[in-house]
Amino acid sequence: MMSLTTAITYTYLPDIIAKDKEENPILLADIRLHPLSDKLTENLIETWQKEAPEIEFQMLVTLEEIKLFKGNEKTPICILNTGNILEKYDPEFKTSTIFNPYLTTLVGSWLRDLAYNWNSKNPSGKMELQQIGLAQKLTEGWVELTD
């Protein structure tokens, strides 16, 4: 089995790669404490869409928002509140000082919960991700933290 991180050379390596149950990559995620400018966001999404067009979803996560992009869309198709999603995995998320590696770990935990329901039968944000077709693809899939 070849890891996606070695199979594709990225100009900008994502922090998380999610795969479906057949191990096909379906999501690239960038985790940051603070939002990118609109121009940098657009550049990152365009870069990933050019380098890995077979990967259907892109996710940008900050302490405030989780933005999901699909296909060649340049604007988010779904925006979730990060604190509302991740407080299920760290009840003090909204009041704690959070650093980037920990934020990445929490997002990975949430994506794994969506894949395997290890923490909840109905993880936060599942309904919204079902509406865009991502939750179904994550079911029984894999989540790879790249760093």
C-alpha positions as CSV (number, residue, x, y, z in Angstrom):
1,M,0.0,0.0,0.0
2,M,1.5,3.4,-1.0
3,S,0.7,6.4,1.1
4,L,-0.8,9.3,-0.8
5,T,1.8,11.6,0.6
6,T,4.4,9.7,-1.3
7,A,2.3,9.1,-4.4
8,I,1.6,12.7,-5.2
9,T,4.1,15.6,-4.9
10,Y,2.3,18.6,-3.6
11,T,3.4,22.2,-3.9
12,Y,1.8,22.6,-0.5
13,L,1.4,19.4,1.6
14,P,-2.0,19.1,3.3
15,D,-2.1,18.5,7.0
16,I,-4.7,15.7,6.7
17,I,-5.7,13.4,3.9
18,A,-8.9,11.4,4.2
19,K,-9.6,8.3,2.1
20,D,-12.7,6.2,1.5
21,K,-12.9,2.6,2.5
22,E,-11.1,1.5,-0.7
23,E,-8.3,3.9,0.3
24,N,-9.0,6.4,-2.5
25,P,-8.2,9.9,-1.4
26,I,-11.3,12.0,-1.0
27,L,-10.3,15.0,1.1
28,L,-7.3,17.3,1.6
29,A,-7.3,19.5,4.7
30,D,-5.3,22.5,5.7
31,I,-5.3,23.3,9.4
32,R,-4.4,26.8,10.6
33,L,-5.0,28.8,13.8
34,H,-5.9,31.9,11.8
35,P,-7.7,32.3,8.5
36,L,-5.9,32.8,5.2
37,S,-6.7,35.9,3.1
38,D,-9.3,35.3,0.4
39,K,-6.5,35.4,-2.3
40,L,-4.3,32.8,-0.4
41,T,-7.3,30.6,0.1
42,E,-8.1,30.7,-3.6
43,N,-4.5,30.0,-4.5
44,L,-4.3,27.0,-2.1
45,I,-7.6,25.5,-3.4
46,E,-6.6,26.0,-7.0
47,T,-3.2,24.4,-6.4
48,W,-4.7,21.3,-4.8
49,Q,-7.4,21.1,-7.5
50,K,-4.7,21.2,-10.2
51,E,-2.3,18.8,-8.5
52,A,-4.9,16.3,-7.4
53,P,-8.1,16.8,-9.4
54,E,-9.3,13.3,-8.5
55,I,-9.7,14.4,-4.9
56,E,-13.2,15.6,-4.6
57,F,-13.1,17.7,-1.4
58,Q,-10.8,20.3,0.2
59,M,-11.1,21.6,3.7
60,L,-9.7,24.7,5.4
61,V,-9.9,24.7,9.2
62,T,-9.2,27.6,11.6
63,L,-10.1,28.1,15.2
64,E,-13.3,29.7,14.0
65,E,-14.5,27.9,10.9
66,I,-14.3,24.7,8.9
67,K,-14.7,25.5,5.3
68,L,-15.4,22.7,2.7
69,F,-14.9,23.0,-1.0
70,K,-15.9,20.5,-3.6
71,G,-14.6,19.9,-7.1
72,N,-13.6,23.0,-8.9
73,E,-15.7,25.3,-6.7
74,K,-13.8,28.4,-5.5
75,T,-16.3,29.2,-2.7
76,P,-17.1,27.0,0.2
77,I,-20.0,24.7,-0.2
78,C,-20.3,24.2,3.6
79,I,-19.1,26.3,6.6
80,L,-19.2,24.8,10.1
81,N,-18.3,26.4,13.4
82,T,-15.0,24.8,14.6
83,G,-15.8,25.2,18.3
84,N,-19.2,23.6,18.0
85,I,-17.7,20.6,16.1
86,L,-14.6,20.0,18.2
87,E,-15.9,20.6,21.7
88,K,-17.2,17.0,21.6
89,Y,-13.5,15.9,21.6
90,D,-12.2,18.5,24.0
91,P,-14.9,20.1,26.2
92,E,-12.6,23.0,27.0
93,F,-11.9,23.7,23.3
94,K,-13.7,27.1,23.3
95,T,-11.9,28.4,26.4
96,S,-8.4,26.8,26.0
97,T,-5.3,28.0,24.2
98,I,-5.0,25.7,21.2
99,F,-1.9,25.2,19.1
100,N,-1.8,24.0,15.5
101,P,-0.7,20.3,16.2
102,Y,-3.5,19.9,18.7
103,L,-6.0,21.4,16.4
104,T,-4.9,19.0,13.6
105,T,-5.3,16.1,16.1
106,L,-8.8,17.2,17.0
107,V,-9.9,17.5,13.4
108,G,-8.4,14.1,12.7
109,S,-10.4,12.7,15.6
110,W,-13.6,14.3,14.3
111,L,-13.0,12.8,10.8
112,R,-12.3,9.4,12.3
113,D,-15.5,9.7,14.3
114,L,-17.4,10.4,11.1
115,A,-15.8,7.3,9.6
116,Y,-16.2,4.9,12.5
117,N,-18.5,6.5,15.1
118,W,-16.0,5.7,17.8
119,N,-17.1,8.6,20.0
120,S,-20.7,9.3,18.9
121,K,-23.4,7.6,16.8
122,N,-24.1,11.0,15.3
123,P,-20.9,13.1,15.2
124,S,-21.3,16.9,15.0
125,G,-21.6,18.2,11.5
126,K,-22.6,14.8,10.1
127,M,-25.9,16.0,8.7
128,E,-24.2,18.9,6.9
129,L,-21.5,16.6,5.5
130,Q,-24.2,14.1,4.3
131,Q,-25.9,16.9,2.4
132,I,-22.7,17.6,0.4
133,G,-21.9,13.9,0.0
134,L,-18.7,13.8,2.1
135,A,-20.0,11.9,5.2
136,Q,-21.0,8.8,3.1
137,K,-17.5,8.7,1.5
138,L,-15.8,8.9,4.9
139,T,-17.7,5.9,6.2
140,E,-15.2,3.2,7.1
141,G,-12.5,5.2,5.5
142,W,-9.0,6.3,6.6
143,V,-7.6,9.6,8.0
144,E,-3.9,10.3,7.6
145,L,-2.2,13.1,9.5
146,T,0.7,14.1,7.3
147,D,2.9,15.6,10.0
